[in-house]
Amino acid sequence: MLWNTVKKTLCAALPESEYSLWIQPIVCVRETSQVLEIACPDRFFCAWIKDRYLKLIEASLGSLTGSPPAISLTVSATVAPVPQPEQNGSGQLRLPGLPRFKATVRSLHPGYTFEQFMVGDSNLMARAACRAIADADPAFGNSLFLTSSTGLGKSHLTQAVVHQVMNSAPQTRMHYLTAQQFSAEMVKCIRENTMEQFSGKFIQGCDLLLVEDVHTLSGKTKTQEELNNILDYLIKAGKRVILTSAVAPRSLNGVDEDFRSRMTSGLVTDIKAPEYNTRAAIIRHKAAGSRLPLADEHIHLLAEHLQGDIRRIENAVLGLRAKASLYNAPLDTDMVREVLEGLVSLDLSNRKNLSGESIRELVSSQFRVSIDELVSRSRKRNVTFPRQIAMYLTRKYTEQSLANIGNLYQRDHSTVLYAIKTVSRDIVQKSSVRQQVEMLTDKLSTPDAN
């Protein structure tokens, strides 16, 4: 029978566990020169075969006969006894024919989902790769090594993957744990002489493995060796793997080179500190979630100073909400600055005597543009750029509101806000702008500037 020959071909091409799970239960119910009708236990099984194995089956048929018959997939409950879906300890469903397993899923934050993750230039690649792996989309490969400093969103993304998989494909055999948990469980199994079960849980019972903080395995030779063997099998079998680290792969000390190579055999990407626009978007999102009304000027003030760790933003929003509730009054700039001073150094002490006029005069002198030109309607680059720099410095180093700064240059507050955002962005992206701003800042600290 042609189908039996096809099965032998597939048995040689697929891992044994994969073949026994998905191909072995299929039976041929009708075979003619035009049609090969094969039956699966249920509709889910049939859909999975169509999505994952139909092209492989067609290719196998094509190699066996010059004019292969069309394949027809049907569902027949009488093909083989199919056990009812059972739930394991994690509440996930067990697929027909799938060995019993106990998922390892550490506690999840309910808000760490893809929908709640703010995307920007600093994390675009990381977010896209995690979403693809969660959806079993091979666009970014099946293995990901994600690195970043603390507080930038590694755990948010890994937990978003877990949330997505549990919602869209609860039958997935998934293990999500930290490297410390992996190491502790391994040590326990060594003591109890149950290492075969430990390894089998990951090798034979895992479709998706997520291990956080692999940098903590530095110097743990035995744990590295065991995880290396597991990764080797999973990656070669086409399983999905996500590893995270607070240290870049090349900077990992106390790590075996073979283990380092295995961990980075797929996509390696990082999450950088969010740039100004992303920080502003995060602040707006956090504030909206806390029902905290923030004016644009307050968002700008927070986004300008709360750089790096995103947890600072969360702390600031909590602090502002507490102050607004305590004082039972709308937020103002003083409240925002009070909260900021508890989180970062605003470094305003040496510039308390600065005024918008003195900054305007300094910028006029340094850029050789008259004050009349700065307050004119001119849109020439040699005028608009110094004007934006002056607005930025005035906002940063004085207590003046956006409206008051606008009055200095005969502009409205929205123009001032746009200037501030533009300069903030250019400081990050253009070294020439950053150097000019730093030079002016140094001059503002001298007695002549006051």
N, C-alpha and C positions, 0 to 999 in steps of 0.2 A: 504494500500500500504506500502511495506517495507520501502521505502525511507522516508515516513512521520514519521514512528516510529524511524528511524535513526536520523532524524532532532530533534525530541523531546529529544532524548538522548544527542545530541550535544548541545541543548539549555540549558540543565541542567549542562553540563560540562564546557561551555564557558561563559565568561563575556557577558552580554547582548549586549553591543556595538559591540563586536567582532562577535557575532553570527549574529546580524542583518546586519552587513557589508558584511560578507563573506559566511555565510551558507544560510541565508534566500533567497537570489536571485536564488540559484541553484534549478533546477527542474529536475524531472525524466522524460526522454523521452522514455525509454524502460526498461522493467523489465521481466526477465525470470529466470529460475532456474540456468542458467549458467552465465548470464550477467546482471549487473545493470548499465544502461547507463544514466549518468547525464550530464546536459548541463549547461554551464556558459556563461555569456554575451560576453566575448572576450578572446583572447589568453593570455593576461596578467593575467586575472582573473583565467583562467584555470591553468596556470603555478603556480600561487600562491597557489591555492588549492592543487595541486600535491605536492608542496614542504612542505607546512605547515600543511595540514589537512588530507591528504590521509590516513596516518597510523591510525589516530584517527577514520576516517570513517570505515576503514577496521576492526579495533578492535570492533567498535560498531556493525557492521554486524556480526562479529564472535560470539558476545555475544547473538545475537538474533536468529541465526540459526546455526545448527551444520555443515552445508555445505554451507558457504556463497558464493554467486555468485561473479565473477570477476567484478571489477569496471572499467568502460570505461568513460573517460572524453572527452566531445566534446564541440565545440563552436557553439552557435546558437544565432544570433543577434535578433531572434524573441522571445526568451525566456522572455525577459522583456525589456522595453524601457531603454536604457543605455544613459545617457547624454554624450555629447562630453567632453573630458578633458578640463577643464578650468584652467586658470592661476590665482593664487592669487597675492597679492601685491608683494610677494617675487620672482615671476617668476616661482614658482614651479607648477607642474601639480597636478590637483586634481583627485583622483581615482574615477571610477564609483561608485556611491552609497555613497561616502565619504562626510560627512557634510562639508560645507564651513568653512574654518578657515583662520586665519591670522597668518602666521609664525612669530616668533620673532627671528631674527638672527642679532646679533650685527655685526659691520663692521669687515671684514676679511682681514688679511694680505695675499697677493697673494703668498708669499713664504712659508707660514706656512702649508706645506703639508707633508705627510708621506715620500715622496721621498726626501725632503730637510732636514729631521730630521736625525741627525747623531746618530747612535745607538752604545752604549757601555755598559760595565758592570753596570754602574751607572743608566741606564734608560731602560734596556732591558725589564724588566717586565712591566713597565708603557707603553712602546710603543706597546708591543704585546697585552696588554689588550685593549688599545684604538683602535687598528686596528681591533681586534675581534669584539668589540662593533659596530664599524663603518660598518662592514660587516655582522652584525646580526649573528655572530658566537657565540654560547653559551659556548664555551670552557672556558672562564673566567667569566661566569655568565653575568647577565644583568645589574648589578649595580657596579659602581666603585667609590671609594673615593681616589683621587689622591692628594698627598701633597708634597711640596718642598719649599725651600727658593725661593726668587724672582730671576728671570733671569736664571732659569735652564731648562725651556722648558714646563711648564704646559700649558700656552696659546698656544704654538706651537702645542702641541698634541691635545688639544680640538678643535682648528681651523682645524687641519688636519682631525679630525673626520667629521667636518661639510663639508669641501671640498669634502671628499670622499663620503659622503652620498648624497650631492647635485649632484655629477657627476654620481654615480652608481644607486641611487634610489631617484630621484627628487620628487617622490610622497610622500616621508616620511614626516609625520607631525612632524616638529622639532621646538624646542624652545631653543635658545642659548642666554644666557644673564648673566650678573653679579648678584651677590646677592644684590648689591646696586640698580640695575635696577629693580629687582624683588620687593624689598622693596618699592621703589619710586612709582612703578605702583600700588602696593597694596594700599598704602596710598591714592593715587589719586582715586582709585575705592571705597574706604571706604567713601571718601568725596562725591563722586557722586552717592553713593548708588547703585553701579553696581558690588558688590562682587560676585554675582552669575555668571555673565559673566566672571569675572576674574578667578574664580575657574574652571569653565567649559572649559575655553580655555586650561588649562593644564590637566584636568582630562578626558574630553571627546574628546579633539582634539590634543592629543600628543602621538607620538610613540617614540620620543627620546627627553629627556630633559638634557640640559647641563647648569649647574650653576657654575660660577666661584667665587672664593673668599668667600666661605661660612663663613670663620672666621670673616668677617665683620658684621655678624648678632649677634655677642656677645651682650647680653643685650636686644635685640629686641624681646621680648617675643611673641608679636602678630604675627610678621613675621615668627618666628620659628614655631609657632603653625600652621599657614597656609601652609607653605612649608612642614611641617611634614605630614599633612593630604594628600597633593598632592603626596608626596613620597610614603606614605603608599598605596595609590590606584595604582599608576603606577607600583611599584615593585611587588605587589600582582597580577597585571594584566599581568606581564611578559614584561612590557615596559622597554626600555633601559634608564639608568640614569647615568650621569657622574657628579660628584661634585669635585671641586678642592678647596684647602685651602693652605695657607702659614704656617699654624699651624697644627701639628699632632693632631688627634682626642682626645687623652688622655690629651692634653695640652690646649684644647679649654676652655676658661673661659666664664662664663655668658651664658652657653648653657644648655638647658633643657636635662636631662638624656635620656628621651624618644626620643628626637630629635637626640641626639648623637648616640643612638643605631640604630635608623632608617637609618641615613646617612651611618653607617658603617656595615649595614647588608649584604653587598656584599663584593667584593674584596677590600682590603685596601692596597695600595702600595705607594711608594714614589720615588722621583727622587733625587739622591744624586749628589753632585758636581762631575763633570766628572774627571776621572783619567787621567793620563798623555797621554796614547795612544788615548783616545777619544778627549782630547783637541787638540792633534796634528792633528787628522783627521778633526776636526772642522776648525782648522786654514787652513789646505790645501783646504778644501771645500770652505770656505769663500774667500780665496785668489784666487782660480780658478774662482769663480763667479765674482770677481772684476777684473779679468785678471791681477792679480798682481803676478809676478814671485818671489817665495821665495825659497831660498836655504835651504837644510835640516838643516844646522846649525842655520839658522834664525828661522825656524819652531821650532826647539828644544828650542831655547832661549825663544821664546814666550810661548810655551807650559809649560816650566818649571816655569815661573813666573806668568802667567795669570791663576791663580787658582780661583775656585768658580764661580762667576757670568759670564755667557757666554757673556753677553753684553760687558764685557771688551774686549773679543776677537774681537767682531764686531767693537768696537771703535778703537782697535789697527790696524785692517786691514784698516779701513777708514783713520786713521792717516798716515799709511805707504803709502797708495795710494796717499794721498795729498802731502806727502813729495817727493815721486818719481816724481809726476807731476810738483811740484814747482821747484825742482832742475834739472828736465829733465835728470836724471842720474839713473843708476841701484842702487837698494837698497844695502846697506852695513851694517855691524854690528853696526857702529856708529848710523846710522839712526834708526835701530831697538831699540837700547838702549835708544835713545832720546825719542822715542814713549813710551817705557816701563816706563821710569822715570816719565812721565806724568800720568801714570795709577797706578803704584805700586812703592813701595820703594825697590830699588835693594840692598840697604844696602851694598854698596861697599866701602864706605869712609874709614872704618877702615882697609881695606885690600889692599889699593892701591899699597903697596910696596911688595906684595906677588909675587913670581915668580913660574914658573913650577918646577924649581929645588928645591926650598925650600919646596914646597908641597911634592915633591917626597921624599925628605930626611925625612920629618916628617912621612909620611906613612911607609917608610922603617923602621924607628925606632920603631913606634908603633906596627907594625905587625911582627917585627923581621925578615924581609926579606931584603936581601942585594939589593943594587941598581942594581948590575949586574944581579941578578935574575929577578928583575922587567923589565929590558930591554931585557931579554933573550927570547927565543922562547918557554919556558916552559909553559905547559898547566895544570900544577898541580893546584888544587883548592887553596892551600895555597899561590900560586903566582898570579894566574889570578884574584882572588877576590881583593887583595890589589891594583893590577895594575888598575883594573876598578875603584876602589874608588879614586885612585890618579888622573886618567883621569877626572873623574866627578868633583872633587874639583878644579882641574886646570881650567877646562872650566867655572866653576861657579864663581871663585874668581880671575881670571886673564883676561887679554885682548887677550890672545893667541888664534890663530885660531885652527881649528881642525887639520890642517896639521902640525902646529908647535907642538901641543901636541903630535901628532903621532911621530914626530921626536924624542921627548924625550924618547920614549919607542920603537923606531924602528918599528913603525906600520903605516899603512896608515890611512887616515881620516875616512874611513868607519868603521874601527875597533874602533876608538875613539867614533864615534857616537853610535855604538852598545853598548859600555861600558856605555855611559852616559844614554842611554835609559834603560838599564838593572838596573843600580843603582837607577834611578828615579822610576822605577816600584817597586823595592824591598823596597825602603823607605816607600812606601805606604802600601805594603802588608806584610812586615816583620819588626816587632818591633826591632829585634836584629840589623838589618842593619841600621834602622833609628837611634838607640841609638849610634851606632859606628860612623855614619856620624856626628851626633850632637856633640859627644865628640871631634872628630877631628876638627870640625868647631870652637868649643870653644878654642881649642889650637891654631888655626890659628889666633885668635884675640889677643893672648898674644904677648908681645914683643919678646919672645924667638923664635917665629915662623917666624919672619920677617928678 
